Amino acid sequence: MREYQDRAEARPDPFILYEYFDLLEQSQSAVAKLLKAPRETVVFVPNASVGVNTVLRNMVWDDDLQDEILHFDTIYGGCGNTVDYIVESSYGRVSSRAIHLSYPCEDLEIVAAFQAAVEASRRDGKRPKICIFDVVTSVPGVRFPFEAITVACRQAGILSLVDGAQGIGMVDLNLSETDPDFLVSNCHKWLHVPRGCAVLYVPVRNQHLMRSTLPTSHGFVPKPRPGEFVVGRQVPVPTTSSSQFLNNFNFVGTLDNSPYLCVKDSIQWREEVLGGEKRILAYQRELARKGGKLVADALGTTVMENQAGTLTNCAMVNIPLPFGIISDGTVSAEDRDKVSRQLGGREDGRVHYVVPREQTGQVTAWIKQTLMKEYNTFIMIFPYHDRWFARISAQVYLDESDFEWAAVVLREVSKRA
């Protein structure tokens, strides 16, 4: 990345006007090949949140006030806020509907919950127009059946917006088979590209819907307005493609876009040094499963998983910490025994704690700060279903010894919580 930044600063005009677009096209071609998608369907944006915002803010909502956005209640917080803002700013033209999930659950249950929500929406006189869902959810960090929900969306006549913030580099995203209506995935997470960079996929059939980038910039082409003469505006960069979609996104004002140019280099490094995507994904998935069990055994709990074993079909695991949350603030012996049984407590000397619910936020913040300040690490800690979980990721630069260390740390911190 520093090389591209240095070249841009040394000779800004030739680099930005000419060299940049050639390098950008190489990265677009490389990521398109990885996603098994046509090159003209992929562009880069700073992050997945920008991609989700770009899609939703380009949607045109009907004046009959019947359009509805569907999403699952495990939606990433920033994307959930985006949905709320779209609803708020549409002056009643669109509403939203959350689909409740309770993990661990089966993939078929998720599909059934989606189909039930579509039916409920239509019974209520609404028109479900688009559904946003994950590749791997953030909290808890589990593999989501995005392929099956994409099919269900298509069958129901609903646009599919796949939030793959945790996706490329961890899960095989074969877009020629899945064929979602929109997908965005961060390249700066599992693909090892410098921050911030995400790939936004829009098939040709839907590119006419993406009228503007975020923010609107030089590539925007306004529609003709009857009776009004529109003065042609000068564009400071050359038009590099016959695709209006690509031209729109290839230059969005003056930004440090050097991470976009690193995509091709990252993919090449993963192929030549790490052995390719198939090997990387298999290593990460196996390490997550072995390492997750190792940590859970040390804590006396069990990794979150469903009967089909699909939740851990990625590189993340969610492990309950050995204490739970109760609702009324009392800590009776009966409550303690109940939570201990729920967490899989054993008679082996390990203590399972019970914490009053009103202290949830305080305890969560303390655990995160302690991990960072005293152990120089970050592990995502979150409360879910009356217990705390640790979400642990299996990256290529980790091995089982790192999970062994995490087990010791989490056990120590749990005893102090």
C-alpha atoms as one frame of an Amber mdcrd trajectory, in Angstrom:
protein
   0.000   0.000   0.000   2.844   2.396   0.830   4.219   1.951  -2.692   0.926
   3.077  -4.257   0.673   5.986  -1.840   4.232   7.071  -2.618   3.624   6.889
  -6.351   0.468   8.954  -5.988   2.227  11.616  -3.921   5.342  11.708  -6.109
   3.443  12.354  -9.367  -0.236  12.918  -8.513  -1.543  13.906 -11.927  -0.215
  11.041 -14.078  -0.897   8.515 -11.334  -4.496   9.559 -10.605  -5.423  10.292
 -14.228  -3.923   7.232 -15.891  -1.964   4.711 -13.805  -4.622   4.401 -11.097
  -7.350   3.168 -13.426  -5.164   0.463 -14.950  -4.261  -0.803 -11.474  -7.880
  -0.575 -10.358  -8.999  -2.680 -13.312  -6.436  -5.335 -12.381  -7.821  -5.523
  -8.840 -11.391  -5.639 -10.122 -10.472  -8.496 -12.437  -8.716 -10.386  -9.632
 -11.597 -10.105  -7.159 -14.149 -10.921  -9.862 -12.286 -14.146 -10.628 -12.206
 -15.022  -6.931 -15.960 -14.404  -6.636 -16.654 -16.205  -9.928 -18.430 -13.124
 -11.226 -18.093 -11.020 -14.400 -15.658  -8.133 -13.986 -18.277  -5.582 -15.011
 -20.352  -6.506 -11.940 -17.820  -5.598  -9.202 -16.661  -2.245  -7.872 -14.927
  -1.142  -4.674 -16.311   0.913  -1.796 -14.648   1.814   1.534 -16.493  -0.763
   3.655 -19.554  -2.985   3.820 -21.627  -0.319   5.575 -21.069   2.041   2.640
 -22.123  -0.737   0.275 -25.340  -1.426   2.198 -26.089   2.290   2.358 -25.423
   2.653  -1.373 -27.955  -0.025  -2.231 -30.685   1.051   0.186 -30.358   4.776
  -0.553 -30.712   4.081  -4.283 -33.973   2.202  -3.808 -37.075   4.040  -5.023
 -40.015   3.471  -2.675 -43.568   3.519  -4.009 -45.924   6.331  -3.079 -48.618
   3.803  -2.147 -46.770   3.336   1.201 -46.720  -0.461   0.924 -42.991  -1.196
   0.427 -41.220  -3.006   3.245 -37.617  -3.869   4.084 -37.115  -7.273   5.706
 -34.161  -8.079   7.921 -33.218 -10.523  10.651 -32.823  -9.335  14.229 -29.177
 -10.426  14.080 -28.485  -7.619  11.578 -25.255  -5.701  12.132 -25.964  -2.627
  14.268 -24.838  -0.073  11.714 -26.942  -1.688   8.983 -29.916  -1.863  11.332
 -29.533   1.855  11.949 -29.390   2.401   8.193 -32.720   0.608   7.783 -34.186
   2.755  10.568 -32.957   5.926   8.876 -34.331   4.889   5.487 -37.721   4.276
   7.089 -37.570   7.552   9.014 -36.560   9.648   6.010 -39.029   8.086   3.562
 -42.050   9.813   5.133 -44.033   6.596   5.378 -43.303   5.213   1.919 -41.389
   2.231   3.333 -41.516   0.289   6.589 -39.321  -2.450   8.019 -39.947  -5.850
   9.552 -37.510  -7.748  11.773 -37.387 -11.550  11.608 -36.618 -13.075  14.991
 -34.007 -15.813  15.311 -32.939 -17.692  18.414 -29.557 -19.396  18.162 -28.601
 -22.169  18.028 -31.158 -22.948  15.324 -31.212 -24.959  12.117 -30.890 -23.503
   8.620 -34.335 -24.803   7.703 -35.793 -22.894  10.641 -34.233 -19.694   9.315
 -35.710 -20.225   5.861 -39.102 -21.001   7.422 -38.904 -17.822   9.530 -38.179
 -15.784   6.390 -41.086 -17.310   4.501 -43.420 -16.703   7.448 -42.329 -13.049
   7.554 -43.047 -12.636   3.843 -46.540 -14.073   4.343 -47.148 -11.872   7.391
 -45.987  -8.791   5.506 -48.387  -9.431   2.668 -51.248 -10.211   5.048 -50.651
  -6.809   6.588 -51.055  -5.162   3.202 -47.351  -4.589   2.719 -45.063  -5.316
  -0.221 -41.765  -6.893   0.890 -39.334  -5.337  -1.568 -35.850  -6.176  -0.319
 -34.326  -8.372   2.391 -30.915  -7.779   3.954 -29.073 -10.725   5.501 -25.551
 -11.867   6.353 -22.969 -14.350   5.139 -21.646 -14.710   8.675 -23.527 -12.827
  11.368 -21.624 -10.536  13.699 -23.240 -11.399  17.049 -23.257 -14.303  17.412
 -20.602 -15.061  14.806 -22.229 -17.952  12.952 -22.514 -19.084   9.338 -25.808
 -17.863   7.889 -27.573 -19.840   5.125 -27.306 -16.919   2.706 -27.491 -19.182
  -0.338 -30.854 -20.631   0.755 -32.280 -17.221   1.688 -31.155 -15.831  -1.674
 -33.132 -18.605  -3.384 -36.117 -17.953  -1.119 -35.975 -14.237  -1.988 -35.925
 -15.012  -5.685 -38.895 -17.358  -5.345 -40.829 -14.697  -3.436 -39.995 -11.928
  -5.905 -37.929  -9.993  -3.330 -34.558  -8.365  -3.897 -31.702  -9.935  -1.914
 -29.041  -7.737  -0.299 -26.268  -9.876   1.167 -24.131  -8.234   3.842 -20.912
 -10.202   3.585 -18.900  -7.945   5.882 -17.453 -11.198   7.204 -17.294 -13.149
   3.966 -14.663 -13.037   1.262 -11.538 -14.839   2.424 -13.452 -16.914   4.987
 -16.410 -18.349   3.047 -16.558 -19.454  -0.576 -18.706 -16.816  -2.292 -19.529
 -18.438  -5.621 -21.677 -15.663  -7.078 -22.222 -17.387 -10.409 -24.182 -20.018
  -8.463 -25.699 -17.979  -5.641 -26.637 -15.033  -7.899 -27.848 -12.519  -5.276
 -29.260  -9.178  -6.361 -26.635  -7.295  -4.357 -23.665  -8.357  -2.234 -20.986
  -6.436  -0.404 -18.006  -7.960   1.390 -15.093  -6.398   3.272 -11.730  -7.189
   1.733  -9.910  -5.712   4.738 -11.031  -8.462   7.106 -10.353 -12.018   5.912
  -8.744 -11.206   2.554  -5.874  -9.320   4.278  -6.284  -6.108   2.277  -5.417
  -2.856   4.124  -8.355  -0.865   5.526 -10.704   0.193   4.160 -11.835  -1.781
   1.146 -14.955  -3.730   0.272 -16.197  -5.234  -2.954 -19.730  -4.384  -4.071
 -21.322  -6.847  -6.485 -24.285  -5.755  -8.602 -25.320  -7.991 -11.511 -25.955
  -6.229 -14.803 -29.709  -6.727 -14.439 -29.747  -4.446 -11.377 -27.113  -1.871
 -12.257 -29.728   0.566 -13.512 -31.035   0.742  -9.940 -27.696   2.038  -8.629
 -28.066   5.591  -9.906 -25.569   7.198  -7.547 -22.478   6.454  -5.546 -22.223
   7.555  -1.936 -21.547  10.454  -2.128 -22.733  11.385  -5.603 -19.702  12.260
  -7.701 -18.407  12.740 -11.229 -19.781   9.504 -12.658 -23.412  10.404 -12.063
 -25.445  10.910 -15.231 -28.727  12.777 -14.601 -31.886  11.743 -16.378 -33.184
  14.122 -19.061 -35.640  16.642 -17.653 -38.355  17.685 -20.128 -38.104  21.326
 -21.114 -34.825  21.829 -19.274 -31.390  22.103 -20.828 -28.728  20.352 -18.764
 -25.281  21.831 -19.180 -22.567  19.222 -19.644 -20.135  19.237 -16.766 -16.423
  18.622 -17.035 -15.152  15.405 -15.513 -11.607  15.645 -14.094 -10.746  12.026
 -14.871 -10.974  10.085 -18.150 -13.886   7.778 -18.882 -12.296   4.374 -18.669
 -15.154   1.983 -19.357 -18.191   1.594 -21.558 -20.078   0.567 -18.411 -21.930
   3.431 -16.733 -21.907   1.398 -13.511 -18.106   1.103 -13.487 -17.571   4.729
 -14.482 -19.849   5.803 -11.666 -17.860   4.002  -8.959 -14.299   4.148 -10.332
 -13.665   7.687  -9.105 -15.623   9.142  -6.187 -13.692  12.302  -5.368 -10.260
  12.640  -3.805  -9.684   9.780  -1.385  -6.843   7.448  -0.523  -7.937   4.504
  -2.654  -4.631   2.662  -2.372  -6.297  -0.242  -0.476  -8.362  -0.958  -3.620
  -5.161  -1.413  -5.597  -3.829  -3.911  -3.038  -6.604  -6.442  -3.703  -4.812
  -8.075  -6.620  -1.594  -8.246  -4.607  -3.347  -9.803  -1.626  -5.006 -12.461
  -3.758  -1.681 -13.248  -5.433   0.061 -13.506  -2.027  -2.633 -15.840  -0.711
  -2.211 -18.034  -3.772   1.582 -18.121  -3.914   2.476 -18.037  -0.212  -0.529
 -19.539   1.603  -1.450 -22.163  -0.976  -4.682 -20.743  -2.380  -8.207 -20.107
  -1.182  -9.290 -23.733  -0.853  -6.418 -24.520   1.479  -6.863 -21.299   3.467
 -10.598 -21.795   4.027 -10.111 -25.423   5.071  -7.362 -24.511   7.551  -9.366
 -21.699   9.114 -12.511 -23.806   9.466 -10.684 -26.754  11.018  -8.729 -24.543
  13.407 -11.915 -22.805  14.529 -13.579 -26.112  15.337 -10.590 -27.648  17.120
  -9.649 -24.442  18.887 -13.217 -23.709  19.866 -13.607 -27.097  21.503 -10.307
 -26.635  23.291 -11.443 -23.312  24.810 -14.907 -24.625  25.668 -13.440 -27.671
  27.417 -11.161 -25.428  29.470 -14.131 -23.301  30.528 -16.452 -26.229  31.140
 -18.940 -25.077  28.486 -19.875 -26.054  24.933 -19.410 -24.312  21.574 -22.636
 -22.872  20.121 -23.717 -25.238  17.343 -26.877 -26.668  15.796 -27.644 -30.323
  15.129 -26.605 -30.099  11.482 -23.250 -28.552  12.404 -23.663 -25.626   9.999
 -23.184 -22.711  12.393 -19.438 -23.328  12.605 -19.032 -23.855   8.855 -16.858
 -20.743   8.808 -13.844 -19.509  10.777 -15.647 -18.273  13.894 -16.872 -19.984
  17.046 -18.975 -18.741  19.943 -18.122 -20.089  23.368 -20.207 -19.459  26.511
 -18.257 -18.039  29.429 -18.830 -19.749  32.769 -21.378 -17.349  34.216 -24.919
 -16.374  33.254 -27.347 -13.486  33.629 -30.528 -13.498  35.705 -33.390 -11.038
  35.563 -34.246  -9.953  39.090 -30.857  -9.262  40.601 -30.983 -12.028  43.195
 -28.318 -14.704  43.371 -29.844 -17.649  45.144 -28.356 -21.112  45.292 -31.219
 -22.332  43.128 -30.484 -19.687  40.477 -26.802 -20.576  40.528 -27.497 -24.277
  40.061 -29.959 -23.559  37.252 -27.506 -21.457  35.265 -24.716 -23.947  35.921
 -26.822 -26.735  34.428 -27.735 -24.558  31.413 -24.055 -23.837  30.765 -23.082
 -27.471  31.011 -21.468 -27.045  34.419 -19.571 -30.017  35.774 -18.579 -31.180
  39.224 -14.883 -30.618  38.592 -14.079 -27.654  40.754 -14.932 -24.985  38.161
 -17.234 -22.253  39.429 -20.145 -20.945  37.349 -21.122 -17.417  38.277 -24.508
 -15.722  38.206 -24.654 -11.961  37.601 -27.679  -9.670  38.057 -29.044  -8.531
  34.691 -28.664  -4.842  35.479 -24.901  -5.353  35.659 -24.695  -6.788  32.116
 -23.253  -3.693  30.453 -20.818  -3.021  33.276 -19.452  -6.574  33.263 -19.183
  -6.697  29.454 -17.217  -3.444  29.375 -14.941  -4.606  32.190 -14.085  -7.889
  30.460 -13.223  -6.154  27.163 -11.103  -3.506  28.863  -9.297  -6.077  31.006
  -8.473  -8.227  27.982  -7.061  -5.202  26.190  -5.189  -3.514  29.037  -3.847
  -6.513  30.939  -3.537  -9.186  28.260  -2.946  -7.010  25.181  -5.616  -8.801
  23.167  -9.134  -8.275  21.907 -11.807 -10.950  22.015 -15.373 -10.058  21.152
 -17.431 -10.531  24.330 -21.190 -10.231  24.139 -24.286 -11.203  26.144 -26.787
 -13.422  24.372 -29.695 -15.419  25.769 -28.875 -14.832  29.424 -25.201 -15.718
  29.150 -21.956 -14.201  27.957 -20.145 -15.518  24.911 -16.649 -15.096  23.533
 -16.498 -14.942  19.741 -13.133 -16.253  18.590 -11.791 -16.163  15.029  -9.344
 -18.565  13.382  -7.039 -16.608  11.084  -4.239 -18.101   8.999  -1.589 -16.643
  11.290  -2.985 -18.513  14.327  -2.636 -22.109  15.495  -3.924 -24.241  18.376
  -1.432 -22.747  20.816  -3.159 -19.383  20.427  -6.462 -20.975  21.410  -4.779
 -22.614  24.390  -3.574 -19.190  25.510  -7.052 -17.695  24.964  -8.551 -20.462
  27.100  -6.251 -19.610  30.000  -6.976 -15.889  29.674 -10.742 -16.302  29.459
 -10.760 -18.629  32.436  -8.766 -16.143  34.525 -10.949 -13.198  33.522 -14.150
 -15.187  34.088 -13.105 -15.908  37.662 -12.514 -12.198  38.250 -15.727 -10.950
  36.588
